[in-house]
Amino acid sequence: MKVLFHYDAGPALKKQLESLKSQGLDIVCCPEGPEQPFMDELKDAEVIWHVLHPLTRDIIEQAPKLKLIQKIGVGTNTIDLDAAKEKGIIVCNMPGTNSQATAEMTLLLMMAALRRLLIMDNTCRSGQWRITKETEEQLFEIKGKTIGLVGFGGIPKILAPILEAMGANIVYTATKEKSDVKYHYLSLDELLKQSDIVSLHAALTNATDKMINQRALSLMKDGAILVNAGRGALIDESAVYEALVSGKLGAAGFDVFTQEPVNEDNPLLALDNVVLSPHLGWLTRETLDRSVEVAAKNSVSIWDDTPLVFRVA
C-alpha cells in the first residue's frame, strides 16, 4: 500500500518509516506544499498522512486511488471533508498524540512573554548586558496570575494543573461547563475581563473564527498577555497588532498565524513584545513516535478491513 506522507521527514524518522515496509506500507515523504513531487506521487497514493498544508477539493480529486486521509494531529479544518465524503474517502485524526508537546509549548510561550525573553536574547546577542528600566518593569511571574483557558480539551487538561502548581488561578470557558473539571467556568466575556493571561485552545469553527477581535480585546485587562498555540484564525491579527502597539496587550506568544507560512511583511514579526514560533508547538520526537504508531495502524486497517481508530468522517 502506497502511503504519501506530506511532510519532509528527517533521517531518523525516515529510518523509522522504512521499518514499516514489513507491515506492507510503502511510505513516500514529500515536503509540505502543492509543489512536485507531491502532485505526481498523489496519483497512485492510497493513503495520505496529512499534517498542515490544506487538502483541497482539487488535490483530493487528483488522487483516484485514495482510500484514507490520516490527519497527523487533531484539527481537520485543513481537509475538505465534503470532497472526501463524496469520493468515499475515510478521514481519521489522532487526538492526544500531540497534547503533551503543545501544552509544553503553550507554557513556554507564556513564560517567554511574561519575562520578555526576546528582548533579553537580543540584548545579549547585541553585546549589551542591561535591558532598559522600562523593560525591567515589565517582567512578571506566573504565580498569582489569573490564567484563562479558552477551550478545555486534551491540552488544557495537561496544562492547567502545571499552571496551578506554579501558583496561578485557573479559569476556563468552553461550549458548555464540564462536570469533570474542577476549575471555575466563566463565559468568554467574563474570562477576558478577569484574566491576566488568555490562552486559546478552541477548535476553529464559524463561531470561533476571529473570536479575539477588537471587541474581545476591549474587554481584556490593560497589559494582559495573549497566547495562541491553537489556530491562527482564532484571532483578528490586525486588531491584536494594534492592541500590542498601543499597550492594551502587554505581550503575546504565537505558534500559529492566519496565513502560514507567515508573510515576512506581517507586522507582528517586527514587535519585540511578541514571541513567535512557526507552528511547531506539536512537534517533538515523542509526538512523531505516537503519531506514526496510530497512522500505521489505521493504514493497515484499510488493507485488512479491521476497525479504524479516531474516525471522523
C-alpha positions, 0 to 999 in steps of 0.5 A: 500500500502506497502511503504519501506522507506530506511532510519532509521527514528527517533521517531518523524518522525516515529510518523509522518509516522504512521499518514499516515496509514489513507491515506492507506500507510503502511510505513516500515523504514529500515536503509540505506544499502543492509543489512536485513531487507531491502532485505526481506521487498523489496519483497512485497514493492510497493513503495520505498522512496529512499534517498542515498544508490544506487538502483541497477539493482539487488535490483530493480529486487528483488522487483516484486511488485514495482510500484514507486521509490520516490527519497527523494531529487533531484539527481537520479544518485543513481537509475538505471533508465534503470532497472526501465524503463524496469520493468515499474517502475515510478521514481519521485524526489522532487526538492526544498524540500531540497534547503533551508537546503543545501544552509544553509549548503553550507554557513556554510561550507564556513564560517567554512573554511574561519575562520578555525573553526576546528582548533579553536574547537580543540584548545579549546577542547585541553585546549589551548586558542591561535591558532598559528600566522600562523593560525591567518593569515589565517582567512578571511571574506566573504565580498569582496570575489569573490564567484563562483557558479558552477551550478545555480539551486534551491540552488544557487538561495537561496544562492547567494543573502545571499552571496551578502548581506554579501558583496561578488561578485557573479559569476556563470557558468552553461550549458548555461547563464540564462536570469533570473539571474542577476549575471555575467556568466563566463565559468568554466575556467574563474570562477576558475581563478577569484574566491576566493571561488568555490562552486559546485552545478552541477548535476553529469553527464559524463561531470561533473564527476571529473570536479575539477581535477588537471587541474581545480585546476591549474587554481584556485587562490593560497589559494582559498577555495573549497566547495562541498555540491553537489556530491562527484564525482564532484571532483578528491579527490586525486588531491584536497588532494594534492592541500590542502597539498601543499597550492594551496587550502587554505581550503575546506568544504565537505558534500559529498565524492566519496565513502560514507560512507567515508573510515576512511583511506581517507586522507582528514579526517586527514587535519585540513584545511578541514571541513567535514560533512557526507552528511547531508547538506539536512537534517533538520526537515523542509526538512523531513516535505516537503519531506514526504508531496510530497512522500505521495502524489505521493504514493497515486497517484499510488493507485488512478491513479491521476497525479504524481508530479516531474516525471522523468522517 
